[in-house]
Amino acid sequence: MTLLDECIEALGEDAEILTYSEKEKILGTLESSFPFTEWGRIDWDKVSKKENVNTVNDITVYLKKCYENFNAVVYVIWDEGTLPIIKSDLKKVLEVIDDVTAVSFDTWIFSPASGYVIEIYHEGEVWVGIR
């Protein structure tokens, strides 16, 4: 079983693997919602509403400050282009975050509906930003 398979299993039956065209649409929405550096990270200097966080609890505390209901549908995106994008809900993704981040080096958890992104960088930095 691959790390991706383990992640999908941990996310449970509500996790959905996007089709190629759905994946391209979500990537386009992410890239138009947040500025990226030439090396593939979000350019946090250009995001006005952001927070550097250390724990899953810090993520939820920050999102609660910004939204009444932030537990919307999210998309899990990895830096490895051959991997699919997974649709799930934030609560479940955060419950199994170790399985999610084990799949590839860098991970983004993106909610187009709510307008936030969580970037989990392989060197340990975690940011939450709102467009």
C-alpha positions in Angstrom: 0.0 0.0 0.0 1.4 3.4 -0.9 1.4 6.5 1.3 -1.4 7.9 -1.0 -3.5 4.8 -0.4 -3.0 5.1 3.3 -4.0 8.7 3.2 -7.2 8.0 1.3 -8.0 5.2 3.6 -7.4 7.4 6.7 -9.7 10.1 5.2 -12.4 7.6 4.9 -15.4 7.0 2.6 -16.2 10.7 2.1 -12.8 11.4 0.5 -13.1 11.9 -3.3 -10.3 11.8 -5.9 -10.8 14.5 -8.5 -10.7 13.8 -12.2 -8.0 15.4 -14.2 -10.2 18.3 -15.4 -11.5 18.9 -11.8 -7.8 18.9 -10.6 -6.8 21.5 -13.3 -9.8 23.7 -12.3 -8.9 23.6 -8.5 -5.2 24.3 -9.3 -6.2 27.3 -11.4 -8.4 28.6 -8.7 -5.6 28.2 -6.1 -3.1 29.9 -8.3 -5.4 32.8 -9.1 -6.4 33.2 -5.4 -2.9 33.3 -3.9 0.5 34.6 -5.2 3.2 32.0 -5.7 7.0 32.3 -5.7 9.0 31.0 -8.6 10.0 28.0 -6.4 6.4 26.9 -5.8 5.5 28.3 -2.3 2.9 30.8 -1.6 4.5 34.2 -1.4 3.4 35.0 2.1 4.8 38.6 1.9 2.1 39.4 -0.5 -0.8 37.9 1.6 -2.3 40.4 4.0 -4.4 38.1 6.1 -2.1 35.3 7.3 -0.9 33.5 10.4 2.2 31.4 11.0 1.0 28.4 13.1 2.6 25.5 15.0 -0.2 23.1 15.7 -3.5 21.8 14.3 -5.2 23.6 17.2 -3.6 26.9 16.1 -5.0 26.4 12.6 -8.6 26.0 13.9 -8.2 28.9 16.4 -7.1 31.2 13.6 -9.9 30.1 11.2 -12.5 30.5 14.0 -11.3 34.1 14.4 -11.9 34.8 10.7 -15.0 32.7 9.9 -18.3 31.6 11.6 -18.2 28.3 9.7 -14.8 27.4 8.3 -15.2 23.6 8.2 -16.1 23.6 4.5 -15.1 21.3 1.8 -11.3 21.4 1.2 -9.0 20.1 -1.4 -5.7 18.5 -0.5 -3.0 19.4 -3.0 0.6 18.1 -3.0 3.7 19.5 -4.7 4.1 16.3 -6.7 2.2 17.0 -10.0 1.5 13.3 -10.7 -0.5 13.0 -7.5 -4.3 13.5 -7.5 -6.1 16.1 -5.6 -8.4 14.8 -2.8 -11.7 16.4 -1.8 -12.6 16.1 1.8 -13.7 18.2 4.8 -11.3 20.1 6.9 -12.1 18.5 10.2 -11.3 15.0 8.8 -8.1 16.2 7.1 -6.8 17.7 10.3 -7.7 14.6 12.2 -5.4 12.5 10.0 -2.9 15.3 9.1 0.2 13.0 9.6 -1.2 10.6 6.9 -2.0 13.6 4.6 1.5 15.2 4.9 3.3 11.9 4.5 2.3 11.7 0.9 4.7 14.3 -0.5 7.0 17.1 0.7 4.7 20.1 0.6 1.0 20.1 1.1 -1.8 22.7 0.6 -5.2 22.4 2.1 -7.4 24.8 0.0 -11.0 25.9 0.5 -12.1 27.9 -2.6 -15.6 28.5 -1.0 -14.2 30.0 2.2 -11.1 31.5 0.5 -8.4 30.1 2.8 -5.4 28.0 2.3 -3.1 26.1 4.6 0.4 25.6 3.4 2.5 22.9 5.1 6.1 23.2 4.0 8.4 20.3 4.3 10.8 22.2 6.5 8.2 22.5 9.2 6.7 25.9 8.5 2.9 26.1 8.4 0.9 29.1 7.3 -2.8 29.8 7.0 -3.8 32.6 4.7 -7.1 34.2 3.6 -7.5 35.8 0.2 
